Structure formats: structure tokens, C-alpha cells
């Protein structure tokens, strides 16, 4: 009787081992994320727009590969081995970024190639690590204690954000160093090194403590390859996919990739946006079909899986807005925000750290609120909480949009408004992300535990692809107009259509990555290989070549557009997120009565 009472009020010690492991991994990931966009934009000279697209594609793949890691775990290696493999890979990836940042001043081409390889290693490492540690949290609790999962995952989420907060403070502290208005580009490497050290610490924590604490109450190891005895009596022990369904899923993935490419690609569009983003969306849809084609799935299981898919769709809009923290909001903090606070000028990359701080402050209160509401039998179902999350992120953008309305080029938003935005976004995150992890643990059949956790992260992947797409729509920040003015170009008149840009002006704006888009294919057809031209420091084009640029519209300068609307100001940019997330939140809330029925008693 005492044992039962204890188990009903305390969380198992294994939760704190997983808490610590995830904490160091998030230090590594979020610390690197805090400085990655600026490193790519400035040290590797890619510019803000391309850095945003690369950033979104990188994050998208980081949350696409968990379906592969989840499948391999469920089928072959088990959670434990995949966590060790993934943690080691991510540590190596950070060391490669350190090497890239050490090379940029002497060999830019080599530094860029090392950066691509480093991101690839981190992507695969994250794919093995991410779904497996999350699904292990759910495995710590027997069926009769599943009501504690929302609380458990909120505490686990606290570990995530303790690490994120440390990483977003320490990595920018060493890696984002400014001397006046000049950024020390050689310092980036120290931020990446700090991230690597943290990842290896987290991996070692798990290696040495897993056998003692990450076990069932009977002492059986959690996280090995599932066996028939691990499967509940009311579930099938093994998925059964026919050759036909696998072939259809593969064909669907290819067809959808090409279909999305037709919608998202086109002249001048980055290959990452034109092909990688479509592949991410296509992979999610085709995998969703494959899981539902399993012949062993019951009607109840099918309904519950459909709930996960519906929520995943809406989660994309949340993460597409939330993850602007690492791209557009960092650029805004850097170029259009007064970051002075209590007499100290905060590094722009450190502003996003308030998200992690607020999670540490509010994670336990939110956990207690869910427990209190559950005891009072007034706790809403998980999709309702997630609708609240979307509405809160929309509110955050609405408040800051009101502050920047009517801004001039010399205006700067006070850092307090970005801090308030991160507060509301944190509340939204606590209503959506840990609740989503808990929902997967509650609804997923045991044989799909890690794979469906990977599917959940596909919602993140789609959101991060959306992050890159939307972040690249940031209107020109004041530094762009200043750079253009130094080159004797009136960028405002060109953008507003008051003046037609000459070929020389278009070329100059493109060369210095000032609000210009380039149609590389059309350039090649006219014997203009811009990829090579821009590598030459003092390249000079002939009058004939400059005339071709203008007449053939090889280079264009224009305000970004979204869904037919022109985004001229920060107000327009922020309101785009208000409309997207607000509409998604209201629609999800409207669907919750139907989803409640499909969950068949699971809250």
C-alpha cells in the first residue's frame, strides 16, 4: 500500500537521469543555434536571407531524421544505443563547426565545406538522439500511471530549457563578441567548442547512469529492443507493412517532392528551399500514409494516430513562428533593437535566452497547474492546450507589431518588447510542446512508440522548413539602406518603384547581399556565373554584361511578398505571424470536440 502511494506521488529517478542527459544535449544544440545564423551570414558571407534559408533547412532535417532514428531503434538497436550513437555524432559535429570557424579567415571555401559536413553529422546525430530519449520518458511509467505524463514531460521540458538557457548564454558569451559596432568573427569557434564539450558531458552522463536508474520498478532495463513481453495484451506485437504499401509510400514521397517543388521552386530560388523543403513535407505525408497502412492497426489505434497527425499539422505553424528566434528575430535584435538593459549592452544572440529563462521559471508552475486541474476534473484535453499555445504565440507577435508600427529607419525597438514576446511564446510553448510529447506517449501503440515520436518531430521539421521560408521574408533592415547609401544607391526609391535600378546598381546590391534575388540559371544562359564572379574580391563587369542584367531581369530588387501581400515593414512582417498562428489556433480549437471522440478516453 505504501509503495503504491509512493509511486503515485513521486517521479522515478530515471526521469532525472534523462532530464540531465537532455539538459546537456540542449545546451549543445541551442547554444550552437544561437550563433549559427550570424556565423553563416557574416563569417561565411552568405547574407541574412540565405542564412535564414540554410537555418530553416538544417532545423527541418534535424527533425526529419528522428523518424529514421525511431525506426532503427524500434526495429534493431533500442533506445539506449541510439542515444549514445546520436550524442557522440552531435559532439563530433560541433567539433567540425569549431574547425570551420577556425578556417574562415584563411580559406573561406574550405570553411564552408566543413560547415556543410558538420551540419550533416549533427542532423543524423539528432535523428538518433531526439525520438529515443523522449520515448524513454513515456516508458518509465506503467499504464496505471499514464495520468502523470503531462507533469513528467513538463519537468523533462524544464531540463531541456535549463540546458538551452545555459547554452544560449555561454555560447554567445564566448562566440558573439563585439568591439563597439564591429563583430569579432574569429570568436565564433569558441562558442561551437563550448557546445561540443556540453554534448560529450551529456553522453557520458547517460552512459554511466542508465543501468542504475533508467529501469522499471522491478529493475528491468528500459530502452532495449522491444520484445513480445513489452507489448500490452490489447496491442499487436509487430507492424505488418505490405510490399505494395511500401512501394506506394516511396512513389508518394517522390511525387509530392516534385509537386511541392513546382509550388516552392522557380527562378532564383535557393536549391534548399526549392528541393529540401519539399522533400521534408513529402516525407512527412508519405510516412503518415505508411503507418496507417499497417494491417495490424485497430480502429481505435487508427483514430488515435489520426489525432496525432492533425495536431502535427497545426504544430507546424507554431514552430514556423517560434523558431524565428534563431533567424529573423536574431537579425532584428542585432540591427533594429536597443539591447541595453540595466546599463549593459546585451549581445543580440543572447536576447533569445529569455525563452529558456522563462521556461525554467514557469515549467514547474505549469506542471502543478495541470495536476491541479486533473484533480478537479477540469483539465482540458491535450489539443485544447495546444490551441492555447498557438493563440499565445499570435498574441506575442501582435503586441510587438503594435510597438513597431510607424517605425522609421532610425527607430529601434526596446529590448523589453522582445522579452515580453519571448514570455508569451514561452507560455505558448509550455502549452504545446511538452503536452505534444506526452500525447504521443499516451496515444502511440507500443510497436510504434519511437517511430510515432519521430512523426511528431516531423511536425517540427515542417515547421522549421516554414521557419526558413518565412524568415527569408524579413523586409530590409536599416543596415541594408546604409550599405546601399555608401554605394551611392537610393534603395528606398528602388524598392518603392520611384526609380529604376541600373545594371550596375543591381549588381552592387546583389554582391553585397542587399535585398536582391538572383536567377542563377538565367545568369548561366547569359554567360554570367555569379557563384564564381562573387568569389573574386574586385570583380568588374563590362557595360554589356551590366546591361544584360537589367534587361533580362537576372537580378531583381523588391520587397518580399507572402500570399499576395507585400511586406514593407516590420509591422507587416510580425502581422503575418499573427494571422497565421491566430487562425491555426482558432481552427484547432474548433476541431477539438471531434478529436476528443477520436482519442477514445485518452485526455
DAKA-V790499 format. One record per run of one state. SS is the DSSP state (H for helix, E for strand, C for the rest). FROM is the first residue (numbers start at 1). LEN is the number of residues. Records with the same first field share a line. If there is no record, write none. Layout:
BEGIN
SS: FROM-LEN ; FROM-LEN
END
This chain:
BEGIN
C: 1-1 ; 10-3 ; 44-3 ; 63-3 ; 104-4 ; 140-3 ; 176-1 ; 180-2 ; 214-1 ; 216-5 ; 222-6 ; 231-12 ; 265-6 ; 293-6 ; 327-1 ; 336-1 ; 339-1 ; 342-2 ; 346-2 ; 351-2 ; 376-6 ; 405-8 ; 444-2 ; 472-6 ; 487-4 ; 496-7 ; 512-4 ; 519-1 ; 526-4 ; 534-9 ; 552-3 ; 558-2 ; 563-2 ; 568-2 ; 599-5
H: 2-8 ; 13-31 ; 47-16 ; 66-38 ; 108-32 ; 143-33 ; 185-29 ; 228-3 ; 243-22 ; 271-22 ; 299-28 ; 328-8 ; 348-3 ; 353-23 ; 382-23 ; 415-29 ; 446-26 ; 478-9 ; 491-5 ; 503-9 ; 520-6 ; 530-4 ; 543-9 ; 570-29
E: 177-3 ; 182-3 ; 215-1 ; 221-1 ; 337-2 ; 340-2 ; 344-2 ; 413-2 ; 516-3 ; 555-3 ; 560-3 ; 565-3
END
